[in-house]
Amino acid sequence: MVIFNVHEPPNVSANRLQSAEQLVFVKDGYAWLAALVPPLWLLWKRMWLEFAIYAGATGLLVWLLTSAGATNLSNALLLIIQIVFGFEAGALYSAALERRGWRLVGTVS
């Protein structure tokens, strides 16, 4: 069973049909696209702050490990980061929407 979190924009229309068209459904589960290409997924969802943090943290991690001579370890850690990112992508997107003023109105399955 797939579960979605439903978010409503900050300036919702009084018309029920227009407000229904503005709702965003965020899947609560594994996001394969987010796991395969996290930077592109973050940019596609317009999550600029999260993209900057992801790019900076992974860039710093790779630089530190390759300068220490552990290139195989850096590749393994990047793979682990991508797998974990796939699990947490929906929660990150929900948090980004709430930070922008969107309101969680419910959960559907």
C-alpha angles and dihedrals in degrees: 000000000000119000125203131191112220118217127191122206121248096248101044119184121246089228108090094214094051092045090050090055090055096055118113121213114206116196114232100213144060114330109207096188091051090051095048098047111010097173093052092045091052092049092046090054090046093240096151098165093048090047092053091049092046094047093045096046096046092042091051092046093050092045093050094047096044091048087053090051097248101123094147090052091050091053092049092048091050090052091050091048090052093050092050090045089058090058095047100039095096093049091048091051092048090050091049091051092049090049088055091054100265115143126224104233102174153316126258133188 
